[in-house]
Amino acid sequence: MLYTALGDSITFGENASSFAKAYPQLAITNLNSHSRSRRVTGYVLAHPGWSSSDLLDAAIWRGSSIISQSDVVSVWIGGVDLVNAALISLKNQQPINSVQHTINYSRNLHALFTQIKRESDARIICCTQYNPFPNSPLSAESINRLNHTTIEIAQNCNINIAPVHTWFEGKQADLIYGYRKGKIEDALSGSLPIHPNDQGHRVIAKRLTPYLFPRKSSR
């Protein structure tokens, strides 16, 4: 069985103490501990700073062959899209163009799901985004909008949804690396406190594992 994890810096394992302690590898270990009949291997196609557009390009040009062999694929993307939209609004000193951001993100996510389905009959899991700044209303509003769009596109494409945002809700202080006050302003004072710490990755892997068992297939 082959599990492929697609994403950005979170899936890449940014701020985990080692790649072995990032959630994709931990999930593989969990899968192997639950399955004695099939050996599970994994592949990660992720990079810090990737937007939905970057991941779509990577899936087409770099991940096509591995996706075609996959039994299960997880997709976790969108945080960078949201950050980019915020940076553009700050640069132009205008409110976030949520409409254009939503259109671009929706188009890319739908195309990504379509690409995966075209290449493979793998089970696809789409992860929602947790809120690293729970004490900032603007962050909560933006993350909720992002997740609403993600869930809507996933449902339209008949994709399974892993509600990561509910796994972190109220526990961000324990699960996020460098967590301080849970406000957007924390991001202005050095490193970004947005990635899971080792405990956060363990929580993701534990809760995600049941979603990763593939459908029975004739392959």
Secondary structure, DSSP 8 states (H G I E B T S, - for coil): -EEEEEESHHHHTTTSSSGGGSHHHHHHHHHHHH-SSS--EEEEEE-TT--HHHHHHHHHHTSHHHHHH-SEEEEE--HHHHHHHHHHHHHHTS---HHHHHHHHHHHHHHHHHHHHHH---EEEEE----S-TT-HHHHHHHHHHHHHHHHHHHHTT-EEE-HHHHHTT-HHHHBTT--SSSGGGGGSSS-TTSB-HHHHHHHHHHHHHHH-------
